[in-house]
């Protein structure tokens, strides 16, 4: 069975033959994220350990550097559902659920007028309202962390994209910065205490070691300009060799 086990002050141990990919977040001229682009897929392994401290010399994999670095991987977020304290913005037949602390800076919410504004304008009359609702649903579904989720009345459920169970190493959208581990497709994640985290279709885990919301990403990679070397052509060639 696919699963991720967090080691105390150590790596993420991935089991069950989970595909590992490198995915670049592509942006438009305004800087808004518009799509994901898979640029590499690692050979499939039954079990592997991914760096969680950000100090490994063979990223994305763990090389034991967390020991010398004295990495404190304390899981501070706790075990509760993402929707427990989500704020709701109601539109026409849709409700945007926003749990702000899970923002990891992917910028898909910057499309068009922004997810919040498009949700608001979904109440406009006619085709304008329909277009706004479609835009809001599209951008919310692209949010990798589930900070933004769109409840759709006609579905009687959150509008979730169909995602391959896999882990994507996200590059960008900020130039030269490597962002979160994007865990996709409902792969179970277990804390160092053995307790499961909420099972979600979209989750972003910290891999720079600096998040204050461990194990989740809190955008600290932007502040520290974290890089795994995969966003540089020379570094990418070396890393996958």
SVG drawing of the C-alpha trace seen along z (x, -y; Angstrom):
<svg xmlns="http://www.w3.org/2000/svg" viewBox="-29 -41 56 43">
<polyline fill="none" stroke="black" stroke-width="0.4" points="0.0,0.0 1.2,-3.5 2.1,-5.5 4.4,-8.2 5.9,-7.8 7.5,-10.9 10.6,-10.1 11.3,-12.0 13.7,-14.8 14.4,-12.9 13.1,-12.2 9.8,-11.2 10.0,-7.5 7.8,-6.7 6.6,-3.1 4.5,-1.2 6.0,-2.2 4.9,-5.8 5.8,-7.6 8.2,-10.6 8.1,-13.4 9.6,-16.9 6.9,-19.4 7.4,-23.0 4.7,-25.6 4.4,-27.7 3.3,-31.3 1.9,-33.9 3.3,-37.4 1.6,-38.8 3.3,-36.2 0.1,-34.2 0.5,-30.4 -1.4,-28.8 -0.4,-25.2 1.8,-22.3 4.5,-20.9 6.0,-17.5 9.7,-17.7 11.1,-14.5 9.9,-11.2 12.3,-9.1 12.7,-5.4 10.0,-3.7 11.2,-2.6 9.3,-0.5 10.7,-2.5 12.8,-5.7 13.5,-8.5 13.0,-12.1 14.9,-15.0 12.8,-16.9 15.5,-19.2 16.7,-20.8 20.4,-20.1 20.8,-16.8 23.6,-16.8 21.6,-14.5 18.2,-16.2 15.5,-15.2 16.7,-12.1 17.9,-11.9 21.6,-11.4 21.6,-11.7 22.4,-15.4 19.6,-16.0 21.8,-14.4 24.8,-16.8 22.4,-19.7 20.6,-19.1 17.3,-19.3 14.2,-19.9 11.4,-18.3 8.8,-18.7 5.4,-18.4 3.7,-21.6 0.5,-21.6 -1.3,-18.8 -3.9,-16.3 -7.1,-18.0 -9.1,-18.5 -8.2,-21.3 -11.9,-22.4 -12.1,-22.9 -11.3,-26.6 -11.7,-27.3 -13.4,-30.7 -16.2,-30.5 -17.0,-32.9 -20.4,-32.2 -21.0,-32.7 -23.7,-31.5 -24.0,-27.7 -20.4,-27.6 -18.7,-28.2 -14.9,-29.0 -13.3,-27.4 -10.1,-29.1 -7.7,-27.9 -5.1,-30.6 -2.3,-29.1 -1.8,-26.3 -0.8,-28.8 2.5,-27.7 2.8,-30.4 1.8,-28.5 -0.1,-31.6 -2.8,-29.7 -5.3,-31.9 -3.9,-35.0 -5.5,-33.9 -7.9,-36.3 -9.3,-38.6 -8.2,-36.2 -10.2,-33.2 -11.9,-35.3 -13.0,-38.0 -14.2,-35.5 -16.2,-33.7 -17.8,-37.0 -18.6,-37.8 -20.2,-34.4 -23.4,-36.1 -23.3,-38.5 -26.2,-38.0 -25.9,-35.7 -22.8,-34.7 -20.5,-36.9 -21.5,-35.2 -21.1,-31.7 -17.6,-32.6 -16.6,-33.9 -17.8,-30.7 -15.9,-28.6 -12.7,-30.6 -13.0,-30.4 -13.6,-26.6 -10.7,-26.1 -8.1,-28.1 -9.3,-26.6 -8.9,-23.1 -5.3,-23.9 -4.3,-24.9 -1.8,-22.2 -2.1,-22.5 -5.9,-22.5 -5.7,-25.9 -8.5,-26.8 -11.3,-24.2 -14.5,-24.9 -17.8,-23.4 -20.2,-23.0 -23.8,-22.8 -24.7,-20.7 -22.0,-18.1 -23.0,-18.3 -19.2,-18.0 -15.9,-19.7 -14.8,-20.0 -11.6,-17.9 -9.3,-17.2 -8.4,-13.6 -4.8,-13.2 -2.4,-10.3 -1.3,-9.0 2.2,-10.3 4.7,-12.9 5.7,-15.9 8.8,-18.0 7.4,-21.5 9.7,-24.0 8.6,-27.6 6.5,-29.6 9.1,-32.0 12.1,-32.0 15.0,-29.9 13.1,-28.7 12.1,-25.1 8.8,-24.8 6.9,-22.0 6.5,-18.3 3.1,-17.9 1.5,-14.7 -1.3,-13.8 -4.2,-11.4 -4.9,-10.7 -1.7,-9.0 -1.9,-8.4 0.6,-10.4 1.6,-9.2 3.4,-11.4 6.4,-10.4 4.0,-9.4 2.4,-6.9 -0.9,-8.8 -2.4,-9.5 -3.0,-13.0 -6.2,-13.8 -6.3,-12.0 -6.5,-14.5 -6.3,-14.6 -3.9,-17.5 -1.3,-18.1 2.0,-20.1 4.7,-19.1 7.7,-21.1 11.1,-20.1 13.2,-23.2 13.1,-22.4 12.0,-25.9 8.2,-25.7 6.5,-26.7 3.6,-24.4 5.4,-21.1 4.9,-18.7 3.0,-21.1 4.6,-23.8 4.0,-27.4 5.8,-29.2 9.1,-29.5 11.0,-28.4 10.2,-31.8 11.8,-33.6 14.9,-31.4 15.2,-31.1 15.4,-27.4 16.6,-25.4 17.2,-21.7 19.2,-22.4 16.5,-21.0 15.4,-24.5 18.8,-25.1 19.6,-23.2 23.1,-22.2 22.0,-21.3 19.0,-19.3 21.2,-17.3 23.6,-16.5 20.8,-15.6 19.1,-13.1 22.3,-11.5"/>
</svg>
